[in-house]
Amino acid sequence: MPKDVTDDKQTNKPEGVFPSSGNAFADLDLPDPEVRLAKARLAQAIRARIREYGLNQTETAARLGTTQARVSEVMNGKIGRMSYELLLGYLLALDCDVQITVLPRPAPKRGQVLVGTF
């Protein structure tokens, strides 16, 4: 059987290449994929702003009121245990405006978290 149609023993999903849903976390069947994607986009915006300012990790830590180790985690995408509030606070400290919009979701679909960045 060709590799792209064999079943993965752990997930019972086909191996190989398949179209993305637009959320890699959902494609990988990870828990809370919308939350993971939203946090990843917030971290992406933080990294972009740090690069825009030309800050190193020590300078960034001083500006954010955190440690260099925590900045390193953000820079390397290790944000799983970081809260929205923390990431939003970092964006505010980096002179970003954060806009949150709540919209009703038509039934029967579950609501989702969407983050757009500059």
OpenMM code with the backbone's topology and positions (N, CA, C; nanometers):
from openmm import Vec3, app, unit

residues = "MET PRO LYS ASP VAL THR ASP ASP LYS GLN THR ASN LYS PRO GLU GLY VAL PHE PRO SER SER GLY ASN ALA PHE ALA ASP LEU ASP LEU PRO ASP PRO GLU VAL ARG LEU ALA LYS ALA ARG LEU ALA GLN ALA ILE ARG ALA ARG ILE ARG GLU TYR GLY LEU ASN GLN THR GLU THR ALA ALA ARG LEU GLY THR THR GLN ALA ARG VAL SER GLU VAL MET ASN GLY LYS ILE GLY ARG MET SER TYR GLU LEU LEU LEU GLY TYR LEU LEU ALA LEU ASP CYS ASP VAL GLN ILE THR VAL LEU PRO ARG PRO ALA PRO LYS ARG GLY GLN VAL LEU VAL GLY THR PHE".split()
positions = [
    Vec3(0.0848, -0.1173, 0.0000),
    Vec3(0.0000, 0.0000, 0.0000),
    Vec3(0.0895, 0.1239, 0.0000),
    Vec3(0.0623, 0.2257, -0.0818),
    Vec3(0.1452, 0.3461, -0.0840),
    Vec3(0.1451, 0.4158, 0.0514),
    Vec3(0.2582, 0.4814, 0.0816),
    Vec3(0.2749, 0.5453, 0.2116),
    Vec3(0.1667, 0.6479, 0.2430),
    Vec3(0.1157, 0.7194, 0.1434),
    Vec3(0.0208, 0.8258, 0.1729),
    Vec3(-0.1202, 0.7781, 0.2038),
    Vec3(-0.1450, 0.6495, 0.2023),
    Vec3(-0.2779, 0.6008, 0.2376),
    Vec3(-0.2758, 0.4981, 0.3501),
    Vec3(-0.1591, 0.4694, 0.4074),
    Vec3(-0.1540, 0.3759, 0.5189),
    Vec3(-0.2042, 0.4435, 0.6451),
    Vec3(-0.2518, 0.3650, 0.7387),
    Vec3(-0.3036, 0.4205, 0.8633),
    Vec3(-0.1929, 0.4310, 0.9667),
    Vec3(-0.1940, 0.5401, 1.0412),
    Vec3(-0.1061, 0.5580, 1.1550),
    Vec3(-0.1656, 0.4746, 1.2682),
    Vec3(-0.0864, 0.3905, 1.3291),
    Vec3(-0.1349, 0.2985, 1.4323),
    Vec3(-0.1894, 0.3697, 1.5559),
    Vec3(-0.1354, 0.4881, 1.5897),
    Vec3(-0.1776, 0.5556, 1.7118),
    Vec3(-0.3016, 0.6423, 1.6916),
    Vec3(-0.3173, 0.7069, 1.5773),
    Vec3(-0.4284, 0.7998, 1.5605),
    Vec3(-0.5337, 0.7500, 1.4624),
    Vec3(-0.5044, 0.6419, 1.3908),
    Vec3(-0.5933, 0.5897, 1.2874),
    Vec3(-0.6206, 0.6931, 1.1784),
    Vec3(-0.5280, 0.7840, 1.1612),
    Vec3(-0.5376, 0.8818, 1.0537),
    Vec3(-0.4397, 0.8412, 0.9449),
    Vec3(-0.4703, 0.8738, 0.8212),
    Vec3(-0.3777, 0.8406, 0.7139),
    Vec3(-0.2445, 0.9123, 0.7330),
    Vec3(-0.1361, 0.8414, 0.7005),
    Vec3(-0.0033, 0.9019, 0.7020),
    Vec3(0.0171, 0.9777, 0.5730),
    Vec3(0.1174, 1.0632, 0.5724),
    Vec3(0.1552, 1.1287, 0.4498),
    Vec3(0.1013, 1.2694, 0.4394),
    Vec3(0.0812, 1.3132, 0.3177),
    Vec3(0.0406, 1.4499, 0.2903),
    Vec3(-0.1116, 1.4582, 0.2827),
    Vec3(-0.1672, 1.5582, 0.3520),
    Vec3(-0.3104, 1.5832, 0.3450),
    Vec3(-0.3321, 1.7328, 0.3613),
    Vec3(-0.4436, 1.7850, 0.3116),
    Vec3(-0.4664, 1.9294, 0.3190),
    Vec3(-0.4775, 1.9771, 0.4629),
    Vec3(-0.4246, 2.0958, 0.4885),
    Vec3(-0.4308, 2.1540, 0.6218),
    Vec3(-0.5669, 2.2197, 0.6448),
    Vec3(-0.6083, 2.2182, 0.7683),
    Vec3(-0.7310, 2.2882, 0.8070),
    Vec3(-0.7047, 2.4370, 0.8281),
    Vec3(-0.5773, 2.4750, 0.8284),
    Vec3(-0.5390, 2.6112, 0.8617),
    Vec3(-0.4934, 2.6233, 1.0062),
    Vec3(-0.5073, 2.5150, 1.0814),
    Vec3(-0.4631, 2.5112, 1.2205),
    Vec3(-0.3849, 2.3821, 1.2405),
    Vec3(-0.2527, 2.3934, 1.2447),
    Vec3(-0.1676, 2.2754, 1.2589),
    Vec3(-0.1972, 2.1991, 1.3873),
    Vec3(-0.2367, 2.2708, 1.4931),
    Vec3(-0.2676, 2.2050, 1.6201),
    Vec3(-0.3905, 2.1151, 1.6059),
    Vec3(-0.4889, 2.1592, 1.5298),
    Vec3(-0.6072, 2.0773, 1.5034),
    Vec3(-0.5703, 1.9599, 1.4138),
    Vec3(-0.4874, 1.9863, 1.3130),
    Vec3(-0.4450, 1.8797, 1.2224),
    Vec3(-0.3718, 1.7683, 1.2969),
    Vec3(-0.3025, 1.8046, 1.4051),
    Vec3(-0.2285, 1.7069, 1.4847),
    Vec3(-0.3123, 1.6476, 1.5979),
    Vec3(-0.4406, 1.6828, 1.6018),
    Vec3(-0.5329, 1.6339, 1.7053),
    Vec3(-0.4877, 1.6683, 1.8469),
    Vec3(-0.4264, 1.7848, 1.8638),
    Vec3(-0.3848, 1.8278, 1.9968),
    Vec3(-0.5040, 1.8895, 2.0689),
    Vec3(-0.5064, 1.8808, 2.2016),
    Vec3(-0.6174, 1.9401, 2.2764),
    Vec3(-0.6203, 2.0926, 2.2606),
    Vec3(-0.7370, 2.1508, 2.2626),
    Vec3(-0.7570, 2.2960, 2.2566),
    Vec3(-0.6808, 2.3623, 2.1422),
    Vec3(-0.7018, 2.3153, 2.0200),
    Vec3(-0.6230, 2.3700, 1.9090),
    Vec3(-0.6450, 2.5190, 1.8851),
    Vec3(-0.7659, 2.5709, 1.9099),
    Vec3(-0.7907, 2.7130, 1.8880),
    Vec3(-0.7121, 2.7982, 1.9877),
    Vec3(-0.7074, 2.7527, 2.1120),
    Vec3(-0.6325, 2.8245, 2.2151),
    Vec3(-0.4840, 2.8223, 2.1819),
    Vec3(-0.4339, 2.7071, 2.1420),
    Vec3(-0.2921, 2.6954, 2.1064),
    Vec3(-0.2569, 2.7877, 1.9906),
    Vec3(-0.3427, 2.7919, 1.8893),
    Vec3(-0.3162, 2.8772, 1.7742),
    Vec3(-0.3218, 3.0246, 1.8141),
    Vec3(-0.4183, 3.0617, 1.8968),
    Vec3(-0.4289, 3.2012, 1.9404),
    Vec3(-0.3029, 3.2433, 2.0168),
    Vec3(-0.2569, 3.1594, 2.1086),
    Vec3(-0.1354, 3.1910, 2.1838),
    Vec3(-0.0139, 3.1982, 2.0918),
    Vec3(-0.0080, 3.1090, 1.9942),
    Vec3(0.1041, 3.1112, 1.8993),
    Vec3(0.1062, 3.2415, 1.8205),
    Vec3(-0.0108, 3.2894, 1.7830),
    Vec3(-0.0168, 3.4161, 1.7087),
    Vec3(0.0193, 3.5347, 1.7974),
    Vec3(-0.0203, 3.5307, 1.9240),
    Vec3(0.0209, 3.6367, 2.0158),
    Vec3(0.1730, 3.6361, 2.0323),
    Vec3(0.2303, 3.5177, 2.0496),
    Vec3(0.3760, 3.5062, 2.0637),
    Vec3(0.4466, 3.5533, 1.9367),
    Vec3(0.3888, 3.5234, 1.8229),
    Vec3(0.4456, 3.5688, 1.6958),
    Vec3(0.4493, 3.7217, 1.6911),
    Vec3(0.3428, 3.7856, 1.7370),
    Vec3(0.3374, 3.9316, 1.7396),
    Vec3(0.4411, 3.9877, 1.8377),
    Vec3(0.4596, 3.9202, 1.9505),
    Vec3(0.5601, 3.9626, 2.0484),
    Vec3(0.6996, 3.9546, 1.9867),
    Vec3(0.7296, 3.8414, 1.9242),
    Vec3(0.8618, 3.8249, 1.8601),
    Vec3(0.8850, 3.9306, 1.7531),
    Vec3(0.7819, 3.9579, 1.6734),
    Vec3(0.7953, 4.0581, 1.5673),
    Vec3(0.8258, 4.1956, 1.6264),
    Vec3(0.7587, 4.2295, 1.7347),
    Vec3(0.7788, 4.3608, 1.7961),
    Vec3(0.9191, 4.3703, 1.8570),
    Vec3(0.9664, 4.2630, 1.9196),
    Vec3(1.1014, 4.2614, 1.9771),
    Vec3(1.2046, 4.2830, 1.8666),
    Vec3(1.1859, 4.2145, 1.7539),
    Vec3(1.2782, 4.2310, 1.6415),
    Vec3(1.2702, 4.3722, 1.5843),
    Vec3(1.1489, 4.4242, 1.5760),
    Vec3(1.1296, 4.5599, 1.5247),
    Vec3(1.2055, 4.6619, 1.6091),
    Vec3(1.2040, 4.6442, 1.7408),
    Vec3(1.2757, 4.7334, 1.8315),
    Vec3(1.4259, 4.7019, 1.8377),
    Vec3(1.4658, 4.5868, 1.7860),
    Vec3(1.6078, 4.5496, 1.7886),
    Vec3(1.6588, 4.5179, 1.9278),
    Vec3(1.5723, 4.4653, 2.0128),
    Vec3(1.6094, 4.4347, 2.1509),
    Vec3(1.6710, 4.2959, 2.1616),
    Vec3(1.7680, 4.2812, 2.2498),
    Vec3(1.8153, 4.1467, 2.2819),
    Vec3(1.7277, 4.0923, 2.3949),
    Vec3(1.7513, 3.9686, 2.4349),
    Vec3(1.6635, 3.9068, 2.5348),
    Vec3(1.6743, 3.9726, 2.6719),
    Vec3(1.7925, 4.0176, 2.7090),
    Vec3(1.8094, 4.0839, 2.8383),
    Vec3(1.7360, 4.2171, 2.8402),
    Vec3(1.7486, 4.2941, 2.7340),
    Vec3(1.6774, 4.4216, 2.7240),
    Vec3(1.5262, 4.4000, 2.7222),
    Vec3(1.4849, 4.2966, 2.6502),
    Vec3(1.3423, 4.2656, 2.6433),
    Vec3(1.2890, 4.2279, 2.7812),
    Vec3(1.3640, 4.1444, 2.8534),
    Vec3(1.3213, 4.1025, 2.9876),
    Vec3(1.3024, 4.2233, 3.0786),
    Vec3(1.3947, 4.3184, 3.0730),
    Vec3(1.3832, 4.4386, 3.1566),
    Vec3(1.2574, 4.5169, 3.1186),
    Vec3(1.2325, 4.5284, 2.9907),
    Vec3(1.1147, 4.6033, 2.9439),
    Vec3(0.9843, 4.5345, 2.9846),
    Vec3(0.9828, 4.4007, 2.9800),
    Vec3(0.8613, 4.3249, 3.0096),
    Vec3(0.8443, 4.2955, 3.1583),
    Vec3(0.9486, 4.3224, 3.2370),
    Vec3(0.9416, 4.2931, 3.3800),
    Vec3(0.9436, 4.1440, 3.4076),
    Vec3(1.0240, 4.0720, 3.3321),
    Vec3(1.0332, 3.9270, 3.3470),
    Vec3(1.1791, 3.8856, 3.3381),
    Vec3(1.2030, 3.7576, 3.3262),
    Vec3(1.3402, 3.7071, 3.3182),
    Vec3(1.3811, 3.6827, 3.1732),
    Vec3(1.5106, 3.6781, 3.1516),
    Vec3(1.5624, 3.6449, 3.0184),
    Vec3(1.5181, 3.5041, 2.9792),
    Vec3(1.5102, 3.4138, 3.0758),
    Vec3(1.4672, 3.2768, 3.0458),
    Vec3(1.3243, 3.2742, 2.9923),
    Vec3(1.2376, 3.3571, 3.0491),
    Vec3(1.0989, 3.3625, 3.0033),
    Vec3(1.0926, 3.4214, 2.8626),
    Vec3(1.1741, 3.5231, 2.8347),
    Vec3(1.1799, 3.5800, 2.6998),
    Vec3(1.2279, 3.4741, 2.6014),
    Vec3(1.3260, 3.3954, 2.6408),
    Vec3(1.3761, 3.2872, 2.5552),
    Vec3(1.2645, 3.1884, 2.5222),
    Vec3(1.1806, 3.1568, 2.6203),
    Vec3(1.0678, 3.0665, 2.5956),
    Vec3(0.9735, 3.1239, 2.4912),
    Vec3(0.9430, 3.2518, 2.5032),
    Vec3(0.8555, 3.3158, 2.4044),
    Vec3(0.9205, 3.3124, 2.2670),
    Vec3(1.0485, 3.3468, 2.2612),
    Vec3(1.1200, 3.3521, 2.1332),
    Vec3(1.1261, 3.2150, 2.0672),
    Vec3(1.1251, 3.1092, 2.1479),
    Vec3(1.1327, 2.9727, 2.0959),
    Vec3(0.9983, 2.9023, 2.0904),
    Vec3(0.8899, 2.9765, 2.1127),
    Vec3(0.7560, 2.9199, 2.1004),
    Vec3(0.7144, 2.8282, 2.2131),
    Vec3(0.7821, 2.8330, 2.3253),
    Vec3(0.7477, 2.7476, 2.4393),
    Vec3(0.6511, 2.8228, 2.5299),
    Vec3(0.5280, 2.8354, 2.4834),
    Vec3(0.4302, 2.9225, 2.5490),
    Vec3(0.3100, 2.8466, 2.6042),
    Vec3(0.3139, 2.7144, 2.5997),
    Vec3(0.1991, 2.6334, 2.6383),
    Vec3(0.1431, 2.6635, 2.7752),
    Vec3(0.2286, 2.6947, 2.8707),
    Vec3(0.1829, 2.7210, 3.0077),
    Vec3(0.1657, 2.8691, 3.0371),
    Vec3(0.1868, 2.9523, 2.9363),
    Vec3(0.1683, 3.0964, 2.9557),
    Vec3(0.0221, 3.1307, 2.9320),
    Vec3(-0.0285, 3.2232, 3.0105),
    Vec3(-0.1686, 3.2623, 2.9986),
    Vec3(-0.1848, 3.3695, 2.8917),
    Vec3(-0.3093, 3.3840, 2.8464),
    Vec3(-0.3414, 3.4950, 2.7564),
    Vec3(-0.3018, 3.6270, 2.8218),
    Vec3(-0.3367, 3.6411, 2.9501),
    Vec3(-0.3111, 3.7664, 3.0204),
    Vec3(-0.1629, 3.8023, 3.0181),
    Vec3(-0.0779, 3.7040, 3.0389),
    Vec3(0.0655, 3.7285, 3.0378),
    Vec3(0.1107, 3.7751, 2.8991),
    Vec3(0.0685, 3.7024, 2.7966),
    Vec3(0.1082, 3.7373, 2.6599),
    Vec3(0.0535, 3.8738, 2.6202),
    Vec3(-0.0702, 3.9033, 2.6581),
    Vec3(-0.1279, 4.0350, 2.6295),
    Vec3(-0.0515, 4.1449, 2.7033),
    Vec3(-0.0120, 4.1174, 2.8261),
    Vec3(0.0681, 4.2138, 2.9023),
    Vec3(0.2009, 4.2428, 2.8346),
    Vec3(0.2631, 4.1399, 2.7781),
    Vec3(0.3887, 4.1604, 2.7051),
    Vec3(0.3655, 4.2500, 2.5841),
    Vec3(0.2556, 4.2282, 2.5134),
    Vec3(0.2259, 4.3117, 2.3972),
    Vec3(0.2040, 4.4571, 2.4386),
    Vec3(0.1340, 4.4782, 2.5488),
    Vec3(0.1127, 4.6147, 2.5977),
    Vec3(0.2454, 4.6809, 2.6342),
    Vec3(0.3348, 4.6049, 2.6980),
    Vec3(0.4657, 4.6584, 2.7364),
    Vec3(0.5512, 4.6903, 2.6142),
    Vec3(0.5180, 4.6288, 2.5013),
    Vec3(0.5902, 4.6543, 2.3758),
    Vec3(0.5161, 4.7557, 2.2892),
    Vec3(0.4324, 4.8363, 2.3525),
    Vec3(0.3621, 4.9462, 2.2851),
    Vec3(0.2648, 4.9005, 2.1770),
    Vec3(0.1990, 4.7896, 2.2009),
    Vec3(0.0964, 4.7414, 2.1079),
    Vec3(-0.0410, 4.7681, 2.1674),
    Vec3(-0.1348, 4.8045, 2.0832),
    Vec3(-0.2747, 4.8074, 2.1233),
    Vec3(-0.3304, 4.6675, 2.0993),
    Vec3(-0.4108, 4.6205, 2.1915),
    Vec3(-0.4735, 4.4890, 2.1788),
    Vec3(-0.6234, 4.5102, 2.1735),
    Vec3(-0.6861, 4.4577, 2.0703),
    Vec3(-0.8308, 4.4714, 2.0533),
    Vec3(-0.8937, 4.3336, 2.0617),
    Vec3(-0.9925, 4.3184, 2.1472),
    Vec3(-1.0644, 4.1921, 2.1624),
    Vec3(-1.2084, 4.2151, 2.1186),
    Vec3(-1.2558, 4.1335, 2.0266),
    Vec3(-1.3913, 4.1449, 1.9750),
    Vec3(-1.4655, 4.0155, 2.0041),
    Vec3(-1.5834, 4.0258, 2.0617),
    Vec3(-1.6663, 3.9091, 2.0904),
    Vec3(-1.7852, 3.9123, 1.9953),
    Vec3(-1.8053, 3.8037, 1.9223),
    Vec3(-1.9141, 3.7932, 1.8252),
    Vec3(-1.9971, 3.6684, 1.8539),
    Vec3(-2.1277, 3.6737, 1.8329),
    Vec3(-2.2084, 3.5525, 1.8508),
    Vec3(-2.1751, 3.4516, 1.7421),
    Vec3(-2.1810, 3.3259, 1.7784),
    Vec3(-2.1535, 3.2166, 1.6846),
    Vec3(-2.2849, 3.1451, 1.6574),
    Vec3(-2.3227, 3.1268, 1.5295),
    Vec3(-2.4491, 3.0574, 1.5019),
    Vec3(-2.4453, 2.9108, 1.5488),
    Vec3(-2.5548, 2.8671, 1.6087),
    Vec3(-2.5661, 2.7268, 1.6517),
    Vec3(-2.5662, 2.6393, 1.5275),
    Vec3(-2.5241, 2.5187, 1.5276),
    Vec3(-2.4773, 2.4404, 1.6413),
    Vec3(-2.3260, 2.4421, 1.6562),
    Vec3(-2.2568, 2.5299, 1.5858),
    Vec3(-2.1114, 2.5315, 1.5935),
    Vec3(-2.0632, 2.5904, 1.7256),
    Vec3(-1.9532, 2.5341, 1.7748),
    Vec3(-1.8904, 2.5824, 1.8970),
    Vec3(-1.8121, 2.7095, 1.8648),
    Vec3(-1.8064, 2.8023, 1.9583),
    Vec3(-1.7286, 2.9242, 1.9397),
    Vec3(-1.5822, 2.8932, 1.9215),
    Vec3(-1.5089, 2.9884, 1.8672),
    Vec3(-1.3665, 2.9704, 1.8484),
    Vec3(-1.2911, 3.0980, 1.8822),
    Vec3(-1.1628, 3.0847, 1.9061),
    Vec3(-1.0769, 3.1978, 1.9368),
    Vec3(-0.9974, 3.2288, 1.8105),
    Vec3(-1.0032, 3.3540, 1.7665),
    Vec3(-0.9290, 3.3969, 1.6482),
    Vec3(-0.8402, 3.5140, 1.6874),
    Vec3(-0.7153, 3.5109, 1.6449),
    Vec3(-0.6234, 3.6199, 1.6729),
    Vec3(-0.5640, 3.6654, 1.5412),
    Vec3(-0.5798, 3.7927, 1.5113),
    Vec3(-0.5150, 3.8525, 1.3957),
    Vec3(-0.4059, 3.9456, 1.4456),
    Vec3(-0.2955, 3.9518, 1.3754),
    Vec3(-0.1854, 4.0370, 1.4180),
    Vec3(-0.1531, 4.1389, 1.3107),
    Vec3(-0.0740, 4.2372, 1.3484),
    Vec3(-0.0369, 4.3434, 1.2565),
    Vec3(0.0601, 4.2953, 1.1522),
] * unit.nanometer
topology = app.Topology()
chain = topology.addChain("A")
for resn in residues:
    res = topology.addResidue(resn, chain)
    for name in ("N", "CA", "C"):
        topology.addAtom(name, app.Element.getBySymbol(name[0]), res)
